[in-house]
Amino acid sequence: MTLHDAAGKAVRDRFRAIFLTSITTVAGMFPLLLETSLQAQVLIPLVVSVVFGIMTSTFLTLLVLPASYSIMEDMGFVEVAENGSG
């Protein structure tokens, strides 16, 4: 299997687990974002950072990482073994 095919298959195989984990974490923190009490006002910047960090890491994991592996293979930085083990 080529690196392009392996990267695409890996994203398709792991998409549901990565996406659902991220969505449930963001959904769990969403009520804290809407809280208006004085005590919650201290935590809101932390929650915003965590939520955007999770969304960014999900995007990077599902789109940028496989694309960068494919680009590195095209440029010759990553060699694929003949037996397909990497």
N, CA, C and O atoms as a Maestro MAE file, in Angstrom:
{
 s_m_m2io_version
 :::
 2.0.0
}

f_m_ct {
 s_m_title
 :::
 protein
 m_atom[344] {
  # First column is atom index #
  i_m_mmod_type
  r_m_x_coord
  r_m_y_coord
  r_m_z_coord
  i_m_residue_number
  s_m_chain_name
  s_m_pdb_residue_name
  s_m_pdb_atom_name
  i_m_atomic_number
  :::
  1 25 0.855 -1.176 0.000 1 A "MET " " N  " 7
  2 3 0.000 0.000 0.000 1 A "MET " " CA " 6
  3 2 0.898 1.236 0.000 1 A "MET " " C  " 6
  4 15 1.871 1.310 0.750 1 A "MET " " O  " 8
  5 25 0.564 2.182 -0.833 2 A "THR " " N  " 7
  6 3 1.361 3.404 -0.884 2 A "THR " " CA " 6
  7 2 1.054 4.280 0.335 2 A "THR " " C  " 6
  8 15 0.054 4.091 1.029 2 A "THR " " O  " 8
  9 25 1.927 5.220 0.563 3 A "LEU " " N  " 7
  10 3 1.731 6.122 1.701 3 A "LEU " " CA " 6
  11 2 0.470 6.956 1.527 3 A "LEU " " C  " 6
  12 15 -0.228 7.228 2.504 3 A "LEU " " O  " 8
  13 25 0.168 7.364 0.305 4 A "HIS " " N  " 7
  14 3 -1.055 8.130 0.038 4 A "HIS " " CA " 6
  15 2 -2.290 7.307 0.421 4 A "HIS " " C  " 6
  16 15 -3.200 7.810 1.079 4 A "HIS " " O  " 8
  17 25 -2.308 6.046 0.003 5 A "ASP " " N  " 7
  18 3 -3.440 5.176 0.322 5 A "ASP " " CA " 6
  19 2 -3.526 4.893 1.817 5 A "ASP " " C  " 6
  20 15 -4.617 4.863 2.388 5 A "ASP " " O  " 8
  21 25 -2.369 4.684 2.450 6 A "ALA " " N  " 7
  22 3 -2.359 4.400 3.886 6 A "ALA " " CA " 6
  23 2 -2.849 5.600 4.693 6 A "ALA " " C  " 6
  24 15 -3.584 5.432 5.667 6 A "ALA " " O  " 8
  25 25 -2.449 6.809 4.298 7 A "ALA " " N  " 7
  26 3 -2.900 8.011 5.010 7 A "ALA " " CA " 6
  27 2 -4.406 8.191 4.859 7 A "ALA " " C  " 6
  28 15 -5.093 8.515 5.827 7 A "ALA " " O  " 8
  29 25 -4.919 7.984 3.658 8 A "GLY " " N  " 7
  30 3 -6.360 8.095 3.438 8 A "GLY " " CA " 6
  31 2 -7.141 7.047 4.200 8 A "GLY " " C  " 6
  32 15 -8.191 7.346 4.767 8 A "GLY " " O  " 8
  33 25 -6.639 5.812 4.222 9 A "LYS " " N  " 7
  34 3 -7.321 4.741 4.950 9 A "LYS " " CA " 6
  35 2 -7.302 4.999 6.453 9 A "LYS " " C  " 6
  36 15 -8.292 4.746 7.140 9 A "LYS " " O  " 8
  37 25 -6.184 5.498 6.962 10 A "ALA " " N  " 7
  38 3 -6.081 5.785 8.395 10 A "ALA " " CA " 6
  39 2 -7.088 6.853 8.811 10 A "ALA " " C  " 6
  40 15 -7.720 6.739 9.862 10 A "ALA " " O  " 8
  41 25 -7.236 7.882 7.994 11 A "VAL " " N  " 7
  42 3 -8.205 8.943 8.321 11 A "VAL " " CA " 6
  43 2 -9.622 8.387 8.288 11 A "VAL " " C  " 6
  44 15 -10.422 8.677 9.177 11 A "VAL " " O  " 8
  45 25 -9.942 7.591 7.270 12 A "ARG " " N  " 7
  46 3 -11.292 7.008 7.184 12 A "ARG " " CA " 6
  47 2 -11.568 6.053 8.343 12 A "ARG " " C  " 6
  48 15 -12.686 6.009 8.855 12 A "ARG " " O  " 8
  49 25 -10.557 5.289 8.759 13 A "ASP " " N  " 7
  50 3 -10.753 4.331 9.845 13 A "ASP " " CA " 6
  51 2 -10.927 5.007 11.202 13 A "ASP " " C  " 6
  52 15 -11.709 4.535 12.028 13 A "ASP " " O  " 8
  53 25 -10.221 6.085 11.441 14 A "ARG " " N  " 7
  54 3 -10.215 6.726 12.763 14 A "ARG " " CA " 6
  55 2 -11.085 7.978 12.839 14 A "ARG " " C  " 6
  56 15 -11.194 8.582 13.906 14 A "ARG " " O  " 8
  57 25 -11.708 8.380 11.726 15 A "PHE " " N  " 7
  58 3 -12.465 9.633 11.709 15 A "PHE " " CA " 6
  59 2 -13.555 9.659 12.771 15 A "PHE " " C  " 6
  60 15 -13.654 10.628 13.523 15 A "PHE " " O  " 8
  61 25 -14.368 8.621 12.846 16 A "ARG " " N  " 7
  62 3 -15.502 8.619 13.769 16 A "ARG " " CA " 6
  63 2 -15.034 8.754 15.219 16 A "ARG " " C  " 6
  64 15 -15.597 9.542 15.979 16 A "ARG " " O  " 8
  65 25 -14.020 7.999 15.603 17 A "ALA " " N  " 7
  66 3 -13.535 8.051 16.991 17 A "ALA " " CA " 6
  67 2 -12.963 9.428 17.336 17 A "ALA " " C  " 6
  68 15 -13.263 9.978 18.396 17 A "ALA " " O  " 8
  69 25 -12.155 9.975 16.456 18 A "ILE " " N  " 7
  70 3 -11.554 11.286 16.727 18 A "ILE " " CA " 6
  71 2 -12.619 12.374 16.748 18 A "ILE " " C  " 6
  72 15 -12.633 13.214 17.648 18 A "ILE " " O  " 8
  73 25 -13.510 12.362 15.762 19 A "PHE " " N  " 7
  74 3 -14.531 13.402 15.649 19 A "PHE " " CA " 6
  75 2 -15.510 13.348 16.821 19 A "PHE " " C  " 6
  76 15 -15.822 14.384 17.409 19 A "PHE " " O  " 8
  77 25 -15.996 12.166 17.165 20 A "LEU " " N  " 7
  78 3 -16.971 12.063 18.262 20 A "LEU " " CA " 6
  79 2 -16.357 12.420 19.611 20 A "LEU " " C  " 6
  80 15 -17.014 13.049 20.441 20 A "LEU " " O  " 8
  81 25 -15.127 12.033 19.837 21 A "THR " " N  " 7
  82 3 -14.456 12.400 21.086 21 A "THR " " CA " 6
  83 2 -14.331 13.919 21.201 21 A "THR " " C  " 6
  84 15 -14.588 14.495 22.259 21 A "THR " " O  " 8
  85 25 -13.940 14.548 20.118 22 A "SER " " N  " 7
  86 3 -13.797 16.008 20.138 22 A "SER " " CA " 6
  87 2 -15.140 16.703 20.328 22 A "SER " " C  " 6
  88 15 -15.251 17.637 21.122 22 A "SER " " O  " 8
  89 25 -16.150 16.254 19.609 23 A "ILE " " N  " 7
  90 3 -17.472 16.886 19.700 23 A "ILE " " CA " 6
  91 2 -18.072 16.731 21.095 23 A "ILE " " C  " 6
  92 15 -18.651 17.680 21.624 23 A "ILE " " O  " 8
  93 25 -17.941 15.556 21.693 24 A "THR " " N  " 7
  94 3 -18.509 15.370 23.036 24 A "THR " " CA " 6
  95 2 -17.774 16.211 24.070 24 A "THR " " C  " 6
  96 15 -18.396 16.711 25.008 24 A "THR " " O  " 8
  97 25 -16.475 16.376 23.920 25 A "THR " " N  " 7
  98 3 -15.732 17.221 24.863 25 A "THR " " CA " 6
  99 2 -16.144 18.680 24.720 25 A "THR " " C  " 6
  100 15 -16.348 19.370 25.719 25 A "THR " " O  " 8
  101 25 -16.268 19.150 23.489 26 A "VAL " " N  " 7
  102 3 -16.704 20.536 23.256 26 A "VAL " " CA " 6
  103 2 -18.126 20.726 23.768 26 A "VAL " " C  " 6
  104 15 -18.427 21.735 24.407 26 A "VAL " " O  " 8
  105 25 -19.005 19.760 23.492 27 A "ALA " " N  " 7
  106 3 -20.396 19.870 23.956 27 A "ALA " " CA " 6
  107 2 -20.469 19.858 25.481 27 A "ALA " " C  " 6
  108 15 -21.327 20.525 26.059 27 A "ALA " " O  " 8
  109 25 -19.593 19.117 26.133 28 A "GLY " " N  " 7
  110 3 -19.576 19.095 27.589 28 A "GLY " " CA " 6
  111 2 -19.109 20.401 28.196 28 A "GLY " " C  " 6
  112 15 -19.521 20.754 29.302 28 A "GLY " " O  " 8
  113 25 -18.262 21.119 27.493 29 A "MET " " N  " 7
  114 3 -17.762 22.399 28.000 29 A "MET " " CA " 6
  115 2 -18.626 23.579 27.572 29 A "MET " " C  " 6
  116 15 -18.484 24.677 28.109 29 A "MET " " O  " 8
  117 25 -19.507 23.365 26.623 30 A "PHE " " N  " 7
  118 3 -20.330 24.463 26.097 30 A "PHE " " CA " 6
  119 2 -21.192 25.148 27.154 30 A "PHE " " C  " 6
  120 15 -21.293 26.374 27.126 30 A "PHE " " O  " 8
  121 25 -21.826 24.418 28.094 31 A "PRO " " N  " 7
  122 3 -22.616 25.123 29.123 31 A "PRO " " CA " 6
  123 2 -21.784 26.074 29.977 31 A "PRO " " C  " 6
  124 15 -22.282 27.106 30.429 31 A "PRO " " O  " 8
  125 25 -20.529 25.730 30.196 32 A "LEU " " N  " 7
  126 3 -19.669 26.619 30.975 32 A "LEU " " CA " 6
  127 2 -19.377 27.907 30.202 32 A "LEU " " C  " 6
  128 15 -19.188 28.961 30.810 32 A "LEU " " O  " 8
  129 25 -19.341 27.836 28.886 33 A "LEU " " N  " 7
  130 3 -19.147 29.043 28.083 33 A "LEU " " CA " 6
  131 2 -20.327 29.998 28.198 33 A "LEU " " C  " 6
  132 15 -20.154 31.213 28.106 33 A "LEU " " O  " 8
  133 25 -21.514 29.460 28.398 34 A "LEU " " N  " 7
  134 3 -22.715 30.281 28.479 34 A "LEU " " CA " 6
  135 2 -23.042 30.752 29.896 34 A "LEU " " C  " 6
  136 15 -23.968 31.538 30.091 34 A "LEU " " O  " 8
  137 25 -22.300 30.283 30.863 35 A "GLU " " N  " 7
  138 3 -22.550 30.644 32.266 35 A "GLU " " CA " 6
  139 2 -22.241 32.128 32.485 35 A "GLU " " C  " 6
  140 15 -21.265 32.653 31.949 35 A "GLU " " O  " 8
  141 25 -23.081 32.794 33.276 36 A "THR " " N  " 7
  142 3 -22.906 34.228 33.507 36 A "THR " " CA " 6
  143 2 -22.523 34.570 34.949 36 A "THR " " C  " 6
  144 15 -22.346 35.743 35.276 36 A "THR " " O  " 8
  145 25 -22.394 33.566 35.807 37 A "SER " " N  " 7
  146 3 -22.067 33.863 37.203 37 A "SER " " CA " 6
  147 2 -20.637 34.393 37.327 37 A "SER " " C  " 6
  148 15 -19.804 34.176 36.448 37 A "SER " " O  " 8
  149 25 -20.376 35.077 38.409 38 A "LEU " " N  " 7
  150 3 -19.064 35.671 38.629 38 A "LEU " " CA " 6
  151 2 -17.982 34.607 38.773 38 A "LEU " " C  " 6
  152 15 -16.865 34.803 38.295 38 A "LEU " " O  " 8
  153 25 -18.288 33.493 39.416 39 A "GLN " " N  " 7
  154 3 -17.309 32.420 39.583 39 A "GLN " " CA " 6
  155 2 -16.921 31.808 38.228 39 A "GLN " " C  " 6
  156 15 -15.760 31.465 38.004 39 A "GLN " " O  " 8
  157 25 -17.900 31.676 37.337 40 A "ALA " " N  " 7
  158 3 -17.624 31.081 36.028 40 A "ALA " " CA " 6
  159 2 -16.848 32.033 35.124 40 A "ALA " " C  " 6
  160 15 -16.168 31.585 34.201 40 A "ALA " " O  " 8
  161 25 -16.938 33.324 35.371 41 A "GLN " " N  " 7
  162 3 -16.226 34.285 34.538 41 A "GLN " " CA " 6
  163 2 -14.718 34.081 34.593 41 A "GLN " " C  " 6
  164 15 -14.004 34.416 33.648 41 A "GLN " " O  " 8
  165 25 -14.243 33.535 35.694 42 A "VAL " " N  " 7
  166 3 -12.817 33.254 35.827 42 A "VAL " " CA " 6
  167 2 -12.418 32.076 34.945 42 A "VAL " " C  " 6
  168 15 -11.305 32.049 34.420 42 A "VAL " " O  " 8
  169 25 -13.307 31.107 34.776 43 A "LEU " " N  " 7
  170 3 -12.993 29.897 34.032 43 A "LEU " " CA " 6
  171 2 -13.235 30.005 32.528 43 A "LEU " " C  " 6
  172 15 -12.716 29.194 31.760 43 A "LEU " " O  " 8
  173 25 -14.003 30.977 32.108 44 A "ILE " " N  " 7
  174 3 -14.366 31.065 30.694 44 A "ILE " " CA " 6
  175 2 -13.149 31.190 29.767 44 A "ILE " " C  " 6
  176 15 -13.136 30.530 28.728 44 A "ILE " " O  " 8
  177 25 -12.127 31.998 30.081 45 A "PRO " " N  " 7
  178 3 -10.953 32.026 29.191 45 A "PRO " " CA " 6
  179 2 -10.253 30.671 29.078 45 A "PRO " " C  " 6
  180 15 -9.763 30.313 28.007 45 A "PRO " " O  " 8
  181 25 -10.207 29.933 30.159 46 A "LEU " " N  " 7
  182 3 -9.612 28.593 30.127 46 A "LEU " " CA " 6
  183 2 -10.425 27.664 29.242 46 A "LEU " " C  " 6
  184 15 -9.862 26.912 28.446 46 A "LEU " " O  " 8
  185 25 -11.739 27.708 29.375 47 A "VAL " " N  " 7
  186 3 -12.607 26.840 28.578 47 A "VAL " " CA " 6
  187 2 -12.507 27.202 27.099 47 A "VAL " " C  " 6
  188 15 -12.478 26.312 26.249 47 A "VAL " " O  " 8
  189 25 -12.454 28.476 26.787 48 A "VAL " " N  " 7
  190 3 -12.313 28.899 25.392 48 A "VAL " " CA " 6
  191 2 -10.996 28.364 24.816 48 A "VAL " " C  " 6
  192 15 -10.961 27.889 23.681 48 A "VAL " " O  " 8
  193 25 -9.930 28.443 25.588 49 A "SER " " N  " 7
  194 3 -8.638 27.934 25.122 49 A "SER " " CA " 6
  195 2 -8.683 26.436 24.877 49 A "SER " " C  " 6
  196 15 -8.169 25.954 23.867 49 A "SER " " O  " 8
  197 25 -9.293 25.699 25.792 50 A "VAL " " N  " 7
  198 3 -9.370 24.249 25.649 50 A "VAL " " CA " 6
  199 2 -10.243 23.865 24.448 50 A "VAL " " C  " 6
  200 15 -9.876 22.982 23.672 50 A "VAL " " O  " 8
  201 25 -11.375 24.514 24.297 51 A "VAL " " N  " 7
  202 3 -12.287 24.194 23.190 51 A "VAL " " CA " 6
  203 2 -11.620 24.466 21.845 51 A "VAL " " C  " 6
  204 15 -11.664 23.617 20.954 51 A "VAL " " O  " 8
  205 25 -11.009 25.628 21.685 52 A "PHE " " N  " 7
  206 3 -10.358 25.921 20.411 52 A "PHE " " CA " 6
  207 2 -9.121 25.055 20.207 52 A "PHE " " C  " 6
  208 15 -8.790 24.726 19.068 52 A "PHE " " O  " 8
  209 25 -8.443 24.683 21.262 53 A "GLY " " N  " 7
  210 3 -7.323 23.756 21.146 53 A "GLY " " CA " 6
  211 2 -7.773 22.382 20.669 53 A "GLY " " C  " 6
  212 15 -7.114 21.770 19.829 53 A "GLY " " O  " 8
  213 25 -8.878 21.899 21.195 54 A "ILE " " N  " 7
  214 3 -9.405 20.597 20.768 54 A "ILE " " CA " 6
  215 2 -9.854 20.665 19.312 54 A "ILE " " C  " 6
  216 15 -9.582 19.747 18.538 54 A "ILE " " O  " 8
  217 25 -10.537 21.742 18.934 55 A "MET " " N  " 7
  218 3 -10.982 21.861 17.546 55 A "MET " " CA " 6
  219 2 -9.792 21.960 16.589 55 A "MET " " C  " 6
  220 15 -9.814 21.376 15.506 55 A "MET " " O  " 8
  221 25 -8.764 22.692 16.986 56 A "THR " " N  " 7
  222 3 -7.570 22.820 16.157 56 A "THR " " CA " 6
  223 2 -6.835 21.494 16.032 56 A "THR " " C  " 6
  224 15 -6.415 21.120 14.936 56 A "THR " " O  " 8
  225 25 -6.677 20.782 17.136 57 A "SER " " N  " 7
  226 3 -5.976 19.501 17.073 57 A "SER " " CA " 6
  227 2 -6.762 18.473 16.270 57 A "SER " " C  " 6
  228 15 -6.160 17.625 15.610 57 A "SER " " O  " 8
  229 25 -8.084 18.528 16.309 58 A "THR " " N  " 7
  230 3 -8.895 17.630 15.483 58 A "THR " " CA " 6
  231 2 -8.664 17.922 14.012 58 A "THR " " C  " 6
  232 15 -8.466 17.001 13.219 58 A "THR " " O  " 8
  233 25 -8.687 19.188 13.641 59 A "PHE " " N  " 7
  234 3 -8.431 19.589 12.258 59 A "PHE " " CA " 6
  235 2 -7.041 19.143 11.810 59 A "PHE " " C  " 6
  236 15 -6.879 18.600 10.718 59 A "PHE " " O  " 8
  237 25 -6.049 19.374 12.654 60 A "LEU " " N  " 7
  238 3 -4.680 18.997 12.304 60 A "LEU " " CA " 6
  239 2 -4.528 17.488 12.155 60 A "LEU " " C  " 6
  240 15 -3.854 17.015 11.240 60 A "LEU " " O  " 8
  241 25 -5.146 16.741 13.043 61 A "THR " " N  " 7
  242 3 -5.027 15.285 13.009 61 A "THR " " CA " 6
  243 2 -5.718 14.690 11.794 61 A "THR " " C  " 6
  244 15 -5.191 13.765 11.177 61 A "THR " " O  " 8
  245 25 -6.882 15.203 11.441 62 A "LEU " " N  " 7
  246 3 -7.659 14.601 10.365 62 A "LEU " " CA " 6
  247 2 -7.272 15.101 8.975 62 A "LEU " " C  " 6
  248 15 -7.455 14.375 7.998 62 A "LEU " " O  " 8
  249 25 -6.750 16.303 8.861 63 A "LEU " " N  " 7
  250 3 -6.480 16.854 7.532 63 A "LEU " " CA " 6
  251 2 -5.002 17.168 7.283 63 A "LEU " " C  " 6
  252 15 -4.441 16.740 6.274 63 A "LEU " " O  " 8
  253 25 -4.387 17.893 8.171 64 A "VAL " " N  " 7
  254 3 -3.040 18.389 7.912 64 A "VAL " " CA " 6
  255 2 -1.990 17.287 8.033 64 A "VAL " " C  " 6
  256 15 -1.082 17.217 7.204 64 A "VAL " " O  " 8
  257 25 -2.092 16.435 9.034 65 A "LEU " " N  " 7
  258 3 -1.084 15.392 9.232 65 A "LEU " " CA " 6
  259 2 -1.025 14.410 8.060 65 A "LEU " " C  " 6
  260 15 0.068 14.156 7.553 65 A "LEU " " O  " 8
  261 25 -2.163 13.841 7.605 66 A "PRO " " N  " 7
  262 3 -2.073 12.950 6.444 66 A "PRO " " CA " 6
  263 2 -1.578 13.665 5.179 66 A "PRO " " C  " 6
  264 15 -0.836 13.089 4.384 66 A "PRO " " O  " 8
  265 25 -1.993 14.918 5.004 67 A "ALA " " N  " 7
  266 3 -1.536 15.674 3.835 67 A "ALA " " CA " 6
  267 2 -0.031 15.924 3.906 67 A "ALA " " C  " 6
  268 15 0.660 15.846 2.890 67 A "ALA " " O  " 8
  269 25 0.475 16.221 5.091 68 A "SER " " N  " 7
  270 3 1.915 16.467 5.212 68 A "SER " " CA " 6
  271 2 2.725 15.205 4.959 68 A "SER " " C  " 6
  272 15 3.812 15.278 4.386 68 A "SER " " O  " 8
  273 25 2.214 14.042 5.379 69 A "TYR " " N  " 7
  274 3 2.903 12.788 5.057 69 A "TYR " " CA " 6
  275 2 2.943 12.564 3.551 69 A "TYR " " C  " 6
  276 15 3.965 12.137 3.013 69 A "TYR " " O  " 8
  277 25 1.856 12.844 2.879 70 A "SER " " N  " 7
  278 3 1.820 12.674 1.427 70 A "SER " " CA " 6
  279 2 2.774 13.648 0.738 70 A "SER " " C  " 6
  280 15 3.457 13.279 -0.217 70 A "SER " " O  " 8
  281 25 2.821 14.871 1.214 71 A "ILE " " N  " 7
  282 3 3.733 15.864 0.635 71 A "ILE " " CA " 6
  283 2 5.183 15.462 0.872 71 A "ILE " " C  " 6
  284 15 6.015 15.576 -0.028 71 A "ILE " " O  " 8
  285 25 5.492 14.985 2.092 72 A "MET " " N  " 7
  286 3 6.857 14.558 2.376 72 A "MET " " CA " 6
  287 2 7.266 13.374 1.508 72 A "MET " " C  " 6
  288 15 8.420 13.280 1.091 72 A "MET " " O  " 8
  289 25 6.320 12.462 1.230 73 A "GLU " " N  " 7
  290 3 6.642 11.341 0.353 73 A "GLU " " CA " 6
  291 2 6.900 11.833 -1.062 73 A "GLU " " C  " 6
  292 15 7.833 11.365 -1.716 73 A "GLU " " O  " 8
  293 25 6.098 12.761 -1.542 74 A "ASP " " N  " 7
  294 3 6.299 13.305 -2.880 74 A "ASP " " CA " 6
  295 2 7.649 14.001 -3.016 74 A "ASP " " C  " 6
  296 15 8.269 13.959 -4.079 74 A "ASP " " O  " 8
  297 25 8.101 14.636 -1.944 75 A "MET " " N  " 7
  298 3 9.380 15.330 -1.964 75 A "MET " " CA " 6
  299 2 10.554 14.391 -1.720 75 A "MET " " C  " 6
  300 15 11.706 14.789 -1.893 75 A "MET " " O  " 8
  301 25 10.283 13.166 -1.327 76 A "GLY " " N  " 7
  302 3 11.343 12.191 -1.127 76 A "GLY " " CA " 6
  303 2 11.900 12.135 0.283 76 A "GLY " " C  " 6
  304 15 12.933 11.503 0.505 76 A "GLY " " O  " 8
  305 25 11.251 12.774 1.238 77 A "PHE " " N  " 7
  306 3 11.731 12.751 2.616 77 A "PHE " " CA " 6
  307 2 11.343 11.480 3.350 77 A "PHE " " C  " 6
  308 15 12.006 11.103 4.317 77 A "PHE " " O  " 8
  309 25 10.301 10.823 2.921 78 A "VAL " " N  " 7
  310 3 9.814 9.605 3.582 78 A "VAL " " CA " 6
  311 2 9.923 8.468 2.578 78 A "VAL " " C  " 6
  312 15 9.366 8.539 1.483 78 A "VAL " " O  " 8
  313 25 10.633 7.436 2.951 79 A "GLU " " N  " 7
  314 3 10.773 6.268 2.087 79 A "GLU " " CA " 6
  315 2 9.836 5.188 2.571 79 A "GLU " " C  " 6
  316 15 9.747 4.926 3.770 79 A "GLU " " O  " 8
  317 25 9.139 4.562 1.651 80 A "VAL " " N  " 7
  318 3 8.217 3.479 1.977 80 A "VAL " " CA " 6
  319 2 8.948 2.173 1.715 80 A "VAL " " C  " 6
  320 15 9.507 1.968 0.637 80 A "VAL " " O  " 8
  321 25 8.941 1.285 2.716 81 A "ALA " " N  " 7
  322 3 9.587 -0.011 2.571 81 A "ALA " " CA " 6
  323 2 8.829 -0.862 1.574 81 A "ALA " " C  " 6
  324 15 7.628 -0.676 1.378 81 A "ALA " " O  " 8
  325 25 9.520 -1.791 0.948 82 A "GLU " " N  " 7
  326 3 8.905 -2.660 -0.060 82 A "GLU " " CA " 6
  327 2 7.830 -3.548 0.519 82 A "GLU " " C  " 6
  328 15 6.868 -3.876 -0.177 82 A "GLU " " O  " 8
  329 25 7.962 -3.951 1.783 83 A "ASN " " N  " 7
  330 3 6.964 -4.845 2.383 83 A "ASN " " CA " 6
  331 2 5.773 -4.070 2.951 83 A "ASN " " C  " 6
  332 15 4.848 -4.680 3.487 83 A "ASN " " O  " 8
  333 25 5.778 -2.745 2.845 84 A "GLY " " N  " 7
  334 3 4.649 -1.925 3.296 84 A "GLY " " CA " 6
  335 2 4.640 -1.641 4.775 84 A "GLY " " C  " 6
  336 15 3.632 -1.163 5.296 84 A "GLY " " O  " 8
  337 25 5.731 -1.918 5.478 85 A "SER " " N  " 7
  338 3 5.732 -1.710 6.922 85 A "SER " " CA " 6
  339 2 6.191 -0.315 7.303 85 A "SER " " C  " 6
  340 15 6.311 -0.027 8.494 85 A "SER " " O  " 8
  341 25 6.446 0.533 6.376 86 A "GLY " " N  " 7
  342 3 6.713 1.895 6.761 86 A "GLY " " CA " 6
  343 2 7.937 2.474 6.208 86 A "GLY " " C  " 6
  344 15 8.249 3.633 6.482 86 A "GLY " " O  " 8
  :::
 }
 m_bond[343] {
  # First column is bond index #
  i_m_from
  i_m_to
  i_m_order
  :::
  1 1 2 1
  2 2 3 1
  3 3 4 2
  4 3 5 1
  5 5 6 1
  6 6 7 1
  7 7 8 2
  8 7 9 1
  9 9 10 1
  10 10 11 1
  11 11 12 2
  12 11 13 1
  13 13 14 1
  14 14 15 1
  15 15 16 2
  16 15 17 1
  17 17 18 1
  18 18 19 1
  19 19 20 2
  20 19 21 1
  21 21 22 1
  22 22 23 1
  23 23 24 2
  24 23 25 1
  25 25 26 1
  26 26 27 1
  27 27 28 2
  28 27 29 1
  29 29 30 1
  30 30 31 1
  31 31 32 2
  32 31 33 1
  33 33 34 1
  34 34 35 1
  35 35 36 2
  36 35 37 1
  37 37 38 1
  38 38 39 1
  39 39 40 2
  40 39 41 1
  41 41 42 1
  42 42 43 1
  43 43 44 2
  44 43 45 1
  45 45 46 1
  46 46 47 1
  47 47 48 2
  48 47 49 1
  49 49 50 1
  50 50 51 1
  51 51 52 2
  52 51 53 1
  53 53 54 1
  54 54 55 1
  55 55 56 2
  56 55 57 1
  57 57 58 1
  58 58 59 1
  59 59 60 2
  60 59 61 1
  61 61 62 1
  62 62 63 1
  63 63 64 2
  64 63 65 1
  65 65 66 1
  66 66 67 1
  67 67 68 2
  68 67 69 1
  69 69 70 1
  70 70 71 1
  71 71 72 2
  72 71 73 1
  73 73 74 1
  74 74 75 1
  75 75 76 2
  76 75 77 1
  77 77 78 1
  78 78 79 1
  79 79 80 2
  80 79 81 1
  81 81 82 1
  82 82 83 1
  83 83 84 2
  84 83 85 1
  85 85 86 1
  86 86 87 1
  87 87 88 2
  88 87 89 1
  89 89 90 1
  90 90 91 1
  91 91 92 2
  92 91 93 1
  93 93 94 1
  94 94 95 1
  95 95 96 2
  96 95 97 1
  97 97 98 1
  98 98 99 1
  99 99 100 2
  100 99 101 1
  101 101 102 1
  102 102 103 1
  103 103 104 2
  104 103 105 1
  105 105 106 1
  106 106 107 1
  107 107 108 2
  108 107 109 1
  109 109 110 1
  110 110 111 1
  111 111 112 2
  112 111 113 1
  113 113 114 1
  114 114 115 1
  115 115 116 2
  116 115 117 1
  117 117 118 1
  118 118 119 1
  119 119 120 2
  120 119 121 1
  121 121 122 1
  122 122 123 1
  123 123 124 2
  124 123 125 1
  125 125 126 1
  126 126 127 1
  127 127 128 2
  128 127 129 1
  129 129 130 1
  130 130 131 1
  131 131 132 2
  132 131 133 1
  133 133 134 1
  134 134 135 1
  135 135 136 2
  136 135 137 1
  137 137 138 1
  138 138 139 1
  139 139 140 2
  140 139 141 1
  141 141 142 1
  142 142 143 1
  143 143 144 2
  144 143 145 1
  145 145 146 1
  146 146 147 1
  147 147 148 2
  148 147 149 1
  149 149 150 1
  150 150 151 1
  151 151 152 2
  152 151 153 1
  153 153 154 1
  154 154 155 1
  155 155 156 2
  156 155 157 1
  157 157 158 1
  158 158 159 1
  159 159 160 2
  160 159 161 1
  161 161 162 1
  162 162 163 1
  163 163 164 2
  164 163 165 1
  165 165 166 1
  166 166 167 1
  167 167 168 2
  168 167 169 1
  169 169 170 1
  170 170 171 1
  171 171 172 2
  172 171 173 1
  173 173 174 1
  174 174 175 1
  175 175 176 2
  176 175 177 1
  177 177 178 1
  178 178 179 1
  179 179 180 2
  180 179 181 1
  181 181 182 1
  182 182 183 1
  183 183 184 2
  184 183 185 1
  185 185 186 1
  186 186 187 1
  187 187 188 2
  188 187 189 1
  189 189 190 1
  190 190 191 1
  191 191 192 2
  192 191 193 1
  193 193 194 1
  194 194 195 1
  195 195 196 2
  196 195 197 1
  197 197 198 1
  198 198 199 1
  199 199 200 2
  200 199 201 1
  201 201 202 1
  202 202 203 1
  203 203 204 2
  204 203 205 1
  205 205 206 1
  206 206 207 1
  207 207 208 2
  208 207 209 1
  209 209 210 1
  210 210 211 1
  211 211 212 2
  212 211 213 1
  213 213 214 1
  214 214 215 1
  215 215 216 2
  216 215 217 1
  217 217 218 1
  218 218 219 1
  219 219 220 2
  220 219 221 1
  221 221 222 1
  222 222 223 1
  223 223 224 2
  224 223 225 1
  225 225 226 1
  226 226 227 1
  227 227 228 2
  228 227 229 1
  229 229 230 1
  230 230 231 1
  231 231 232 2
  232 231 233 1
  233 233 234 1
  234 234 235 1
  235 235 236 2
  236 235 237 1
  237 237 238 1
  238 238 239 1
  239 239 240 2
  240 239 241 1
  241 241 242 1
  242 242 243 1
  243 243 244 2
  244 243 245 1
  245 245 246 1
  246 246 247 1
  247 247 248 2
  248 247 249 1
  249 249 250 1
  250 250 251 1
  251 251 252 2
  252 251 253 1
  253 253 254 1
  254 254 255 1
  255 255 256 2
  256 255 257 1
  257 257 258 1
  258 258 259 1
  259 259 260 2
  260 259 261 1
  261 261 262 1
  262 262 263 1
  263 263 264 2
  264 263 265 1
  265 265 266 1
  266 266 267 1
  267 267 268 2
  268 267 269 1
  269 269 270 1
  270 270 271 1
  271 271 272 2
  272 271 273 1
  273 273 274 1
  274 274 275 1
  275 275 276 2
  276 275 277 1
  277 277 278 1
  278 278 279 1
  279 279 280 2
  280 279 281 1
  281 281 282 1
  282 282 283 1
  283 283 284 2
  284 283 285 1
  285 285 286 1
  286 286 287 1
  287 287 288 2
  288 287 289 1
  289 289 290 1
  290 290 291 1
  291 291 292 2
  292 291 293 1
  293 293 294 1
  294 294 295 1
  295 295 296 2
  296 295 297 1
  297 297 298 1
  298 298 299 1
  299 299 300 2
  300 299 301 1
  301 301 302 1
  302 302 303 1
  303 303 304 2
  304 303 305 1
  305 305 306 1
  306 306 307 1
  307 307 308 2
  308 307 309 1
  309 309 310 1
  310 310 311 1
  311 311 312 2
  312 311 313 1
  313 313 314 1
  314 314 315 1
  315 315 316 2
  316 315 317 1
  317 317 318 1
  318 318 319 1
  319 319 320 2
  320 319 321 1
  321 321 322 1
  322 322 323 1
  323 323 324 2
  324 323 325 1
  325 325 326 1
  326 326 327 1
  327 327 328 2
  328 327 329 1
  329 329 330 1
  330 330 331 1
  331 331 332 2
  332 331 333 1
  333 333 334 1
  334 334 335 1
  335 335 336 2
  336 335 337 1
  337 337 338 1
  338 338 339 1
  339 339 340 2
  340 339 341 1
  341 341 342 1
  342 342 343 1
  343 343 344 2
  :::
 }
}
